[in-house]
Amino acid sequence: MIESFRPPTRVLMGPGPSMVHPRVLQAGARPTLGHLDPSFIGMMDELKVMLQRAFQCDYETTFVVSGPGSAGMESCLLNLLEPGDQAVVCINGVFGNRLKEIVSRCGAQPVVVEGDWGSPVDPEVVESCLQTHPDASLVAFVHAETSTGAMSDARRLAELAHRYGCLAVADCVTSLAGSPLVVAEWQLDAVYSGSQKCLSCVPGLSPVTFSPAAMQRVQNRQSPVQSWFLDVSLLTGYWGEGQRVYHHTAPVNSLYALHEALVLLEEEGLSARWERHQLHHRALLAGLHAMGLSMVVDEAHRLPQLNAVWIPDGVDDATLRHRLLDDFQIEIGAGLGPFAGRVWRIGLMGESAHRHHVLRLLSALARLLSEMGQSIAPDAPLMAAEAIYDQAGETVFDSDAPVSER
Ligand SMILES: *Cc1c(COP(=O)(O)O)cnc(C)c1O
């Protein structure tokens, strides 16, 4: 007989999903309600308010797409593009490529601005592309490219988009709650994220927000949105004010979990969460440097929550990752595309960004790399990381505890 599934205990330090706080898991285990139950609808209203605060915008059309980050990506593009439209798509990693693929499937024409993997999107190249494509109606880019660890200047890209009469669509799957993101001030028009990265919720949900200008574009469409499921005008009948209309059955329990993840974010504070990611990133970096490892992305554009590290010569990528998982229960991410076999991606997202995780990973990595012939001074990586924590002061030790125990 097949028995109940009991997952092993892992430390998730890859590109997502991240560690999920016990309070979030417990929230998801509460009794299921009907998706039109007044009590559930009250919870949805709170979710919306907390999402607006996390996104830093007051956009009325803010809700959760019942699907992973990729569904949010499709939702933003499908609703804002019509067949024949032109869209500038910035590609500097895997997710930019996915944007382009979806733009094509919308029947729109992608105009690609290709950049180097590991570098931010170059606004000057975007601007010359907009100059030569006056018919473009939208600019899409990835704020935090999880495949490379590079951060692009979302505010500047949105400014450019508007200067040339385009809407700005930003992939903020990895940036939301991990590094500064101020949707309204930066005038982003359509933003999607994911539940399983720096929000540290269970996977499978995509918070999205649409600016009034984006909703105007939706209202002026000539043709219906190709996806019934992702049609924002239909979805606002369920998520909007007033009488709720059945559209599809919401993932009720996952939404409880997201509600709790956002309550945890409010307890911690948004900027405190951004700073926590930065602190643990600095400690991790100190430890990696002490092992002689180097980073893919320049200091100025590095994401704290996704650390792309060059794999040293003579070390086999898969062997090391498998031993980390089997012997130390730690998951890190492999490189994708041109980075496959050459880069590790170490995530410090949400609940994964804590001192005990950083120290555990550094000590496991140092041990395995030494065994594989790298010369590493024993204790040096941990001491380097601890020095960063010491500099940051005593409060670090407090904030190391799960939020519920503080
Ligand atoms: C993870 C991720 C996605 C896709 O999210 P899924 O939940 O896997 O569909 C999209 N964009 C970026 C930048 C991501 O990191």
The ligand as a Gaussian input file, in Angstrom:
#p B3LYP/6-31G(d) Opt

LIG

0 1
 C       10.526000      32.006000     -10.353000
 C       10.395000      33.074000     -11.364000
 C        9.382000      33.098000     -12.325000
 C        8.399000      31.980000     -12.513000
 O        7.679000      31.686000     -11.389000
 P        6.958000      30.249000     -11.295000
 O        6.245000      30.348000      -9.995000
 O        8.074000      29.245000     -11.325000
 O        6.072000      30.117000     -12.458000
 C        9.302000      34.170000     -13.186000
 N       10.185000      35.171000     -13.129000
 C       11.207000      35.189000     -12.237000
 C       12.156000      36.326000     -12.230000
 C       11.334000      34.136000     -11.333000
 O       12.330000      34.139000     -10.451000

